[in-house]
Amino acid sequence: MTYRWVATFLFAAGALLALGAMILGPFGYEGPSVAAGGGACVLAVLGLYPAFASWDEPEDLPEKEEAQDGENSAARP
């Protein structure tokens, strides 16, 4: 498990909690809304460490296919 995966998980969980807080607040559920907002803030702070720790990790990008024998790669469908 890499730091990038942990940071992504914490971001997704925090985003869901923040969205829940934004939905619950206008409907009058202030207690759960504040709790979800606080939880989102805690996850955001916890996500800072793995996010900065994975800053220098190499990206897992697929290598680009190079055109062979003079074929134009832009002409491919």
N, C-alpha and C positions, 0 to 999 in steps of 0.2 A: 504494500500500500504506500503510495507516494504522498508527499505533502500536498501536491496539486489535487489529488482526489479528495483528501480531507478538507481542503479549503473550498472545493466545489460543493461538497456535501454540506458544510456549514453555511455556505452562501445560500444554497437552495432551501435549507431548513429555516434560516433566518428570513428569507424572502416570503416563505409561506406563512410564518408567524406574523410578519409585518402586514401581509395581505389580510390575514385573519383579523388583526387589530383594526385595520382600516374598514373592514366590513362590519365588525361588531360594534364599533363606536357609534355610528349614526343610528343604530337601532336601539340605543339606550343601554347596552350591556357594557357599562363603563368599567367594572371590575375586571372581567375577562379581557377586555380590550387593553387595559393598562398592563395586565399580566403578560399578554401576548406581545405587546410592544416592548416591555422590559426584557422578555426572553429573546426577542429579535436583537435587541441591543447587546445582550450578553453574548449571543452567538456571533455577532459582528466583531466584537472585541476578541473573542476566542479565535476567530478566523484570521485575524491579522498575523499571528505567528506562522501558521503553515503557508499563508499566502506569500509572506516575505521570505520564508525558508525555501520555497520552491522557485524563487525568482531566477536562479541561475540553472535550473534543471533544463536539459535539452528537450525541445519539443518533439513529439512523436508525429511528425508530418510525413506523409508518403512522398517519396522522391518523384519528381516530375519525369515523365517519359520524354526522352529526347527523340526528335525525328531522325529516322534512319534512312540512309540512301537518298538524301536530298528531298525527302517528302516534306511538304509544308504542313506543320501541325495545326495551323489555323483552318486548313481546308477540311480537316476531319469532322465528321458529324458529331 
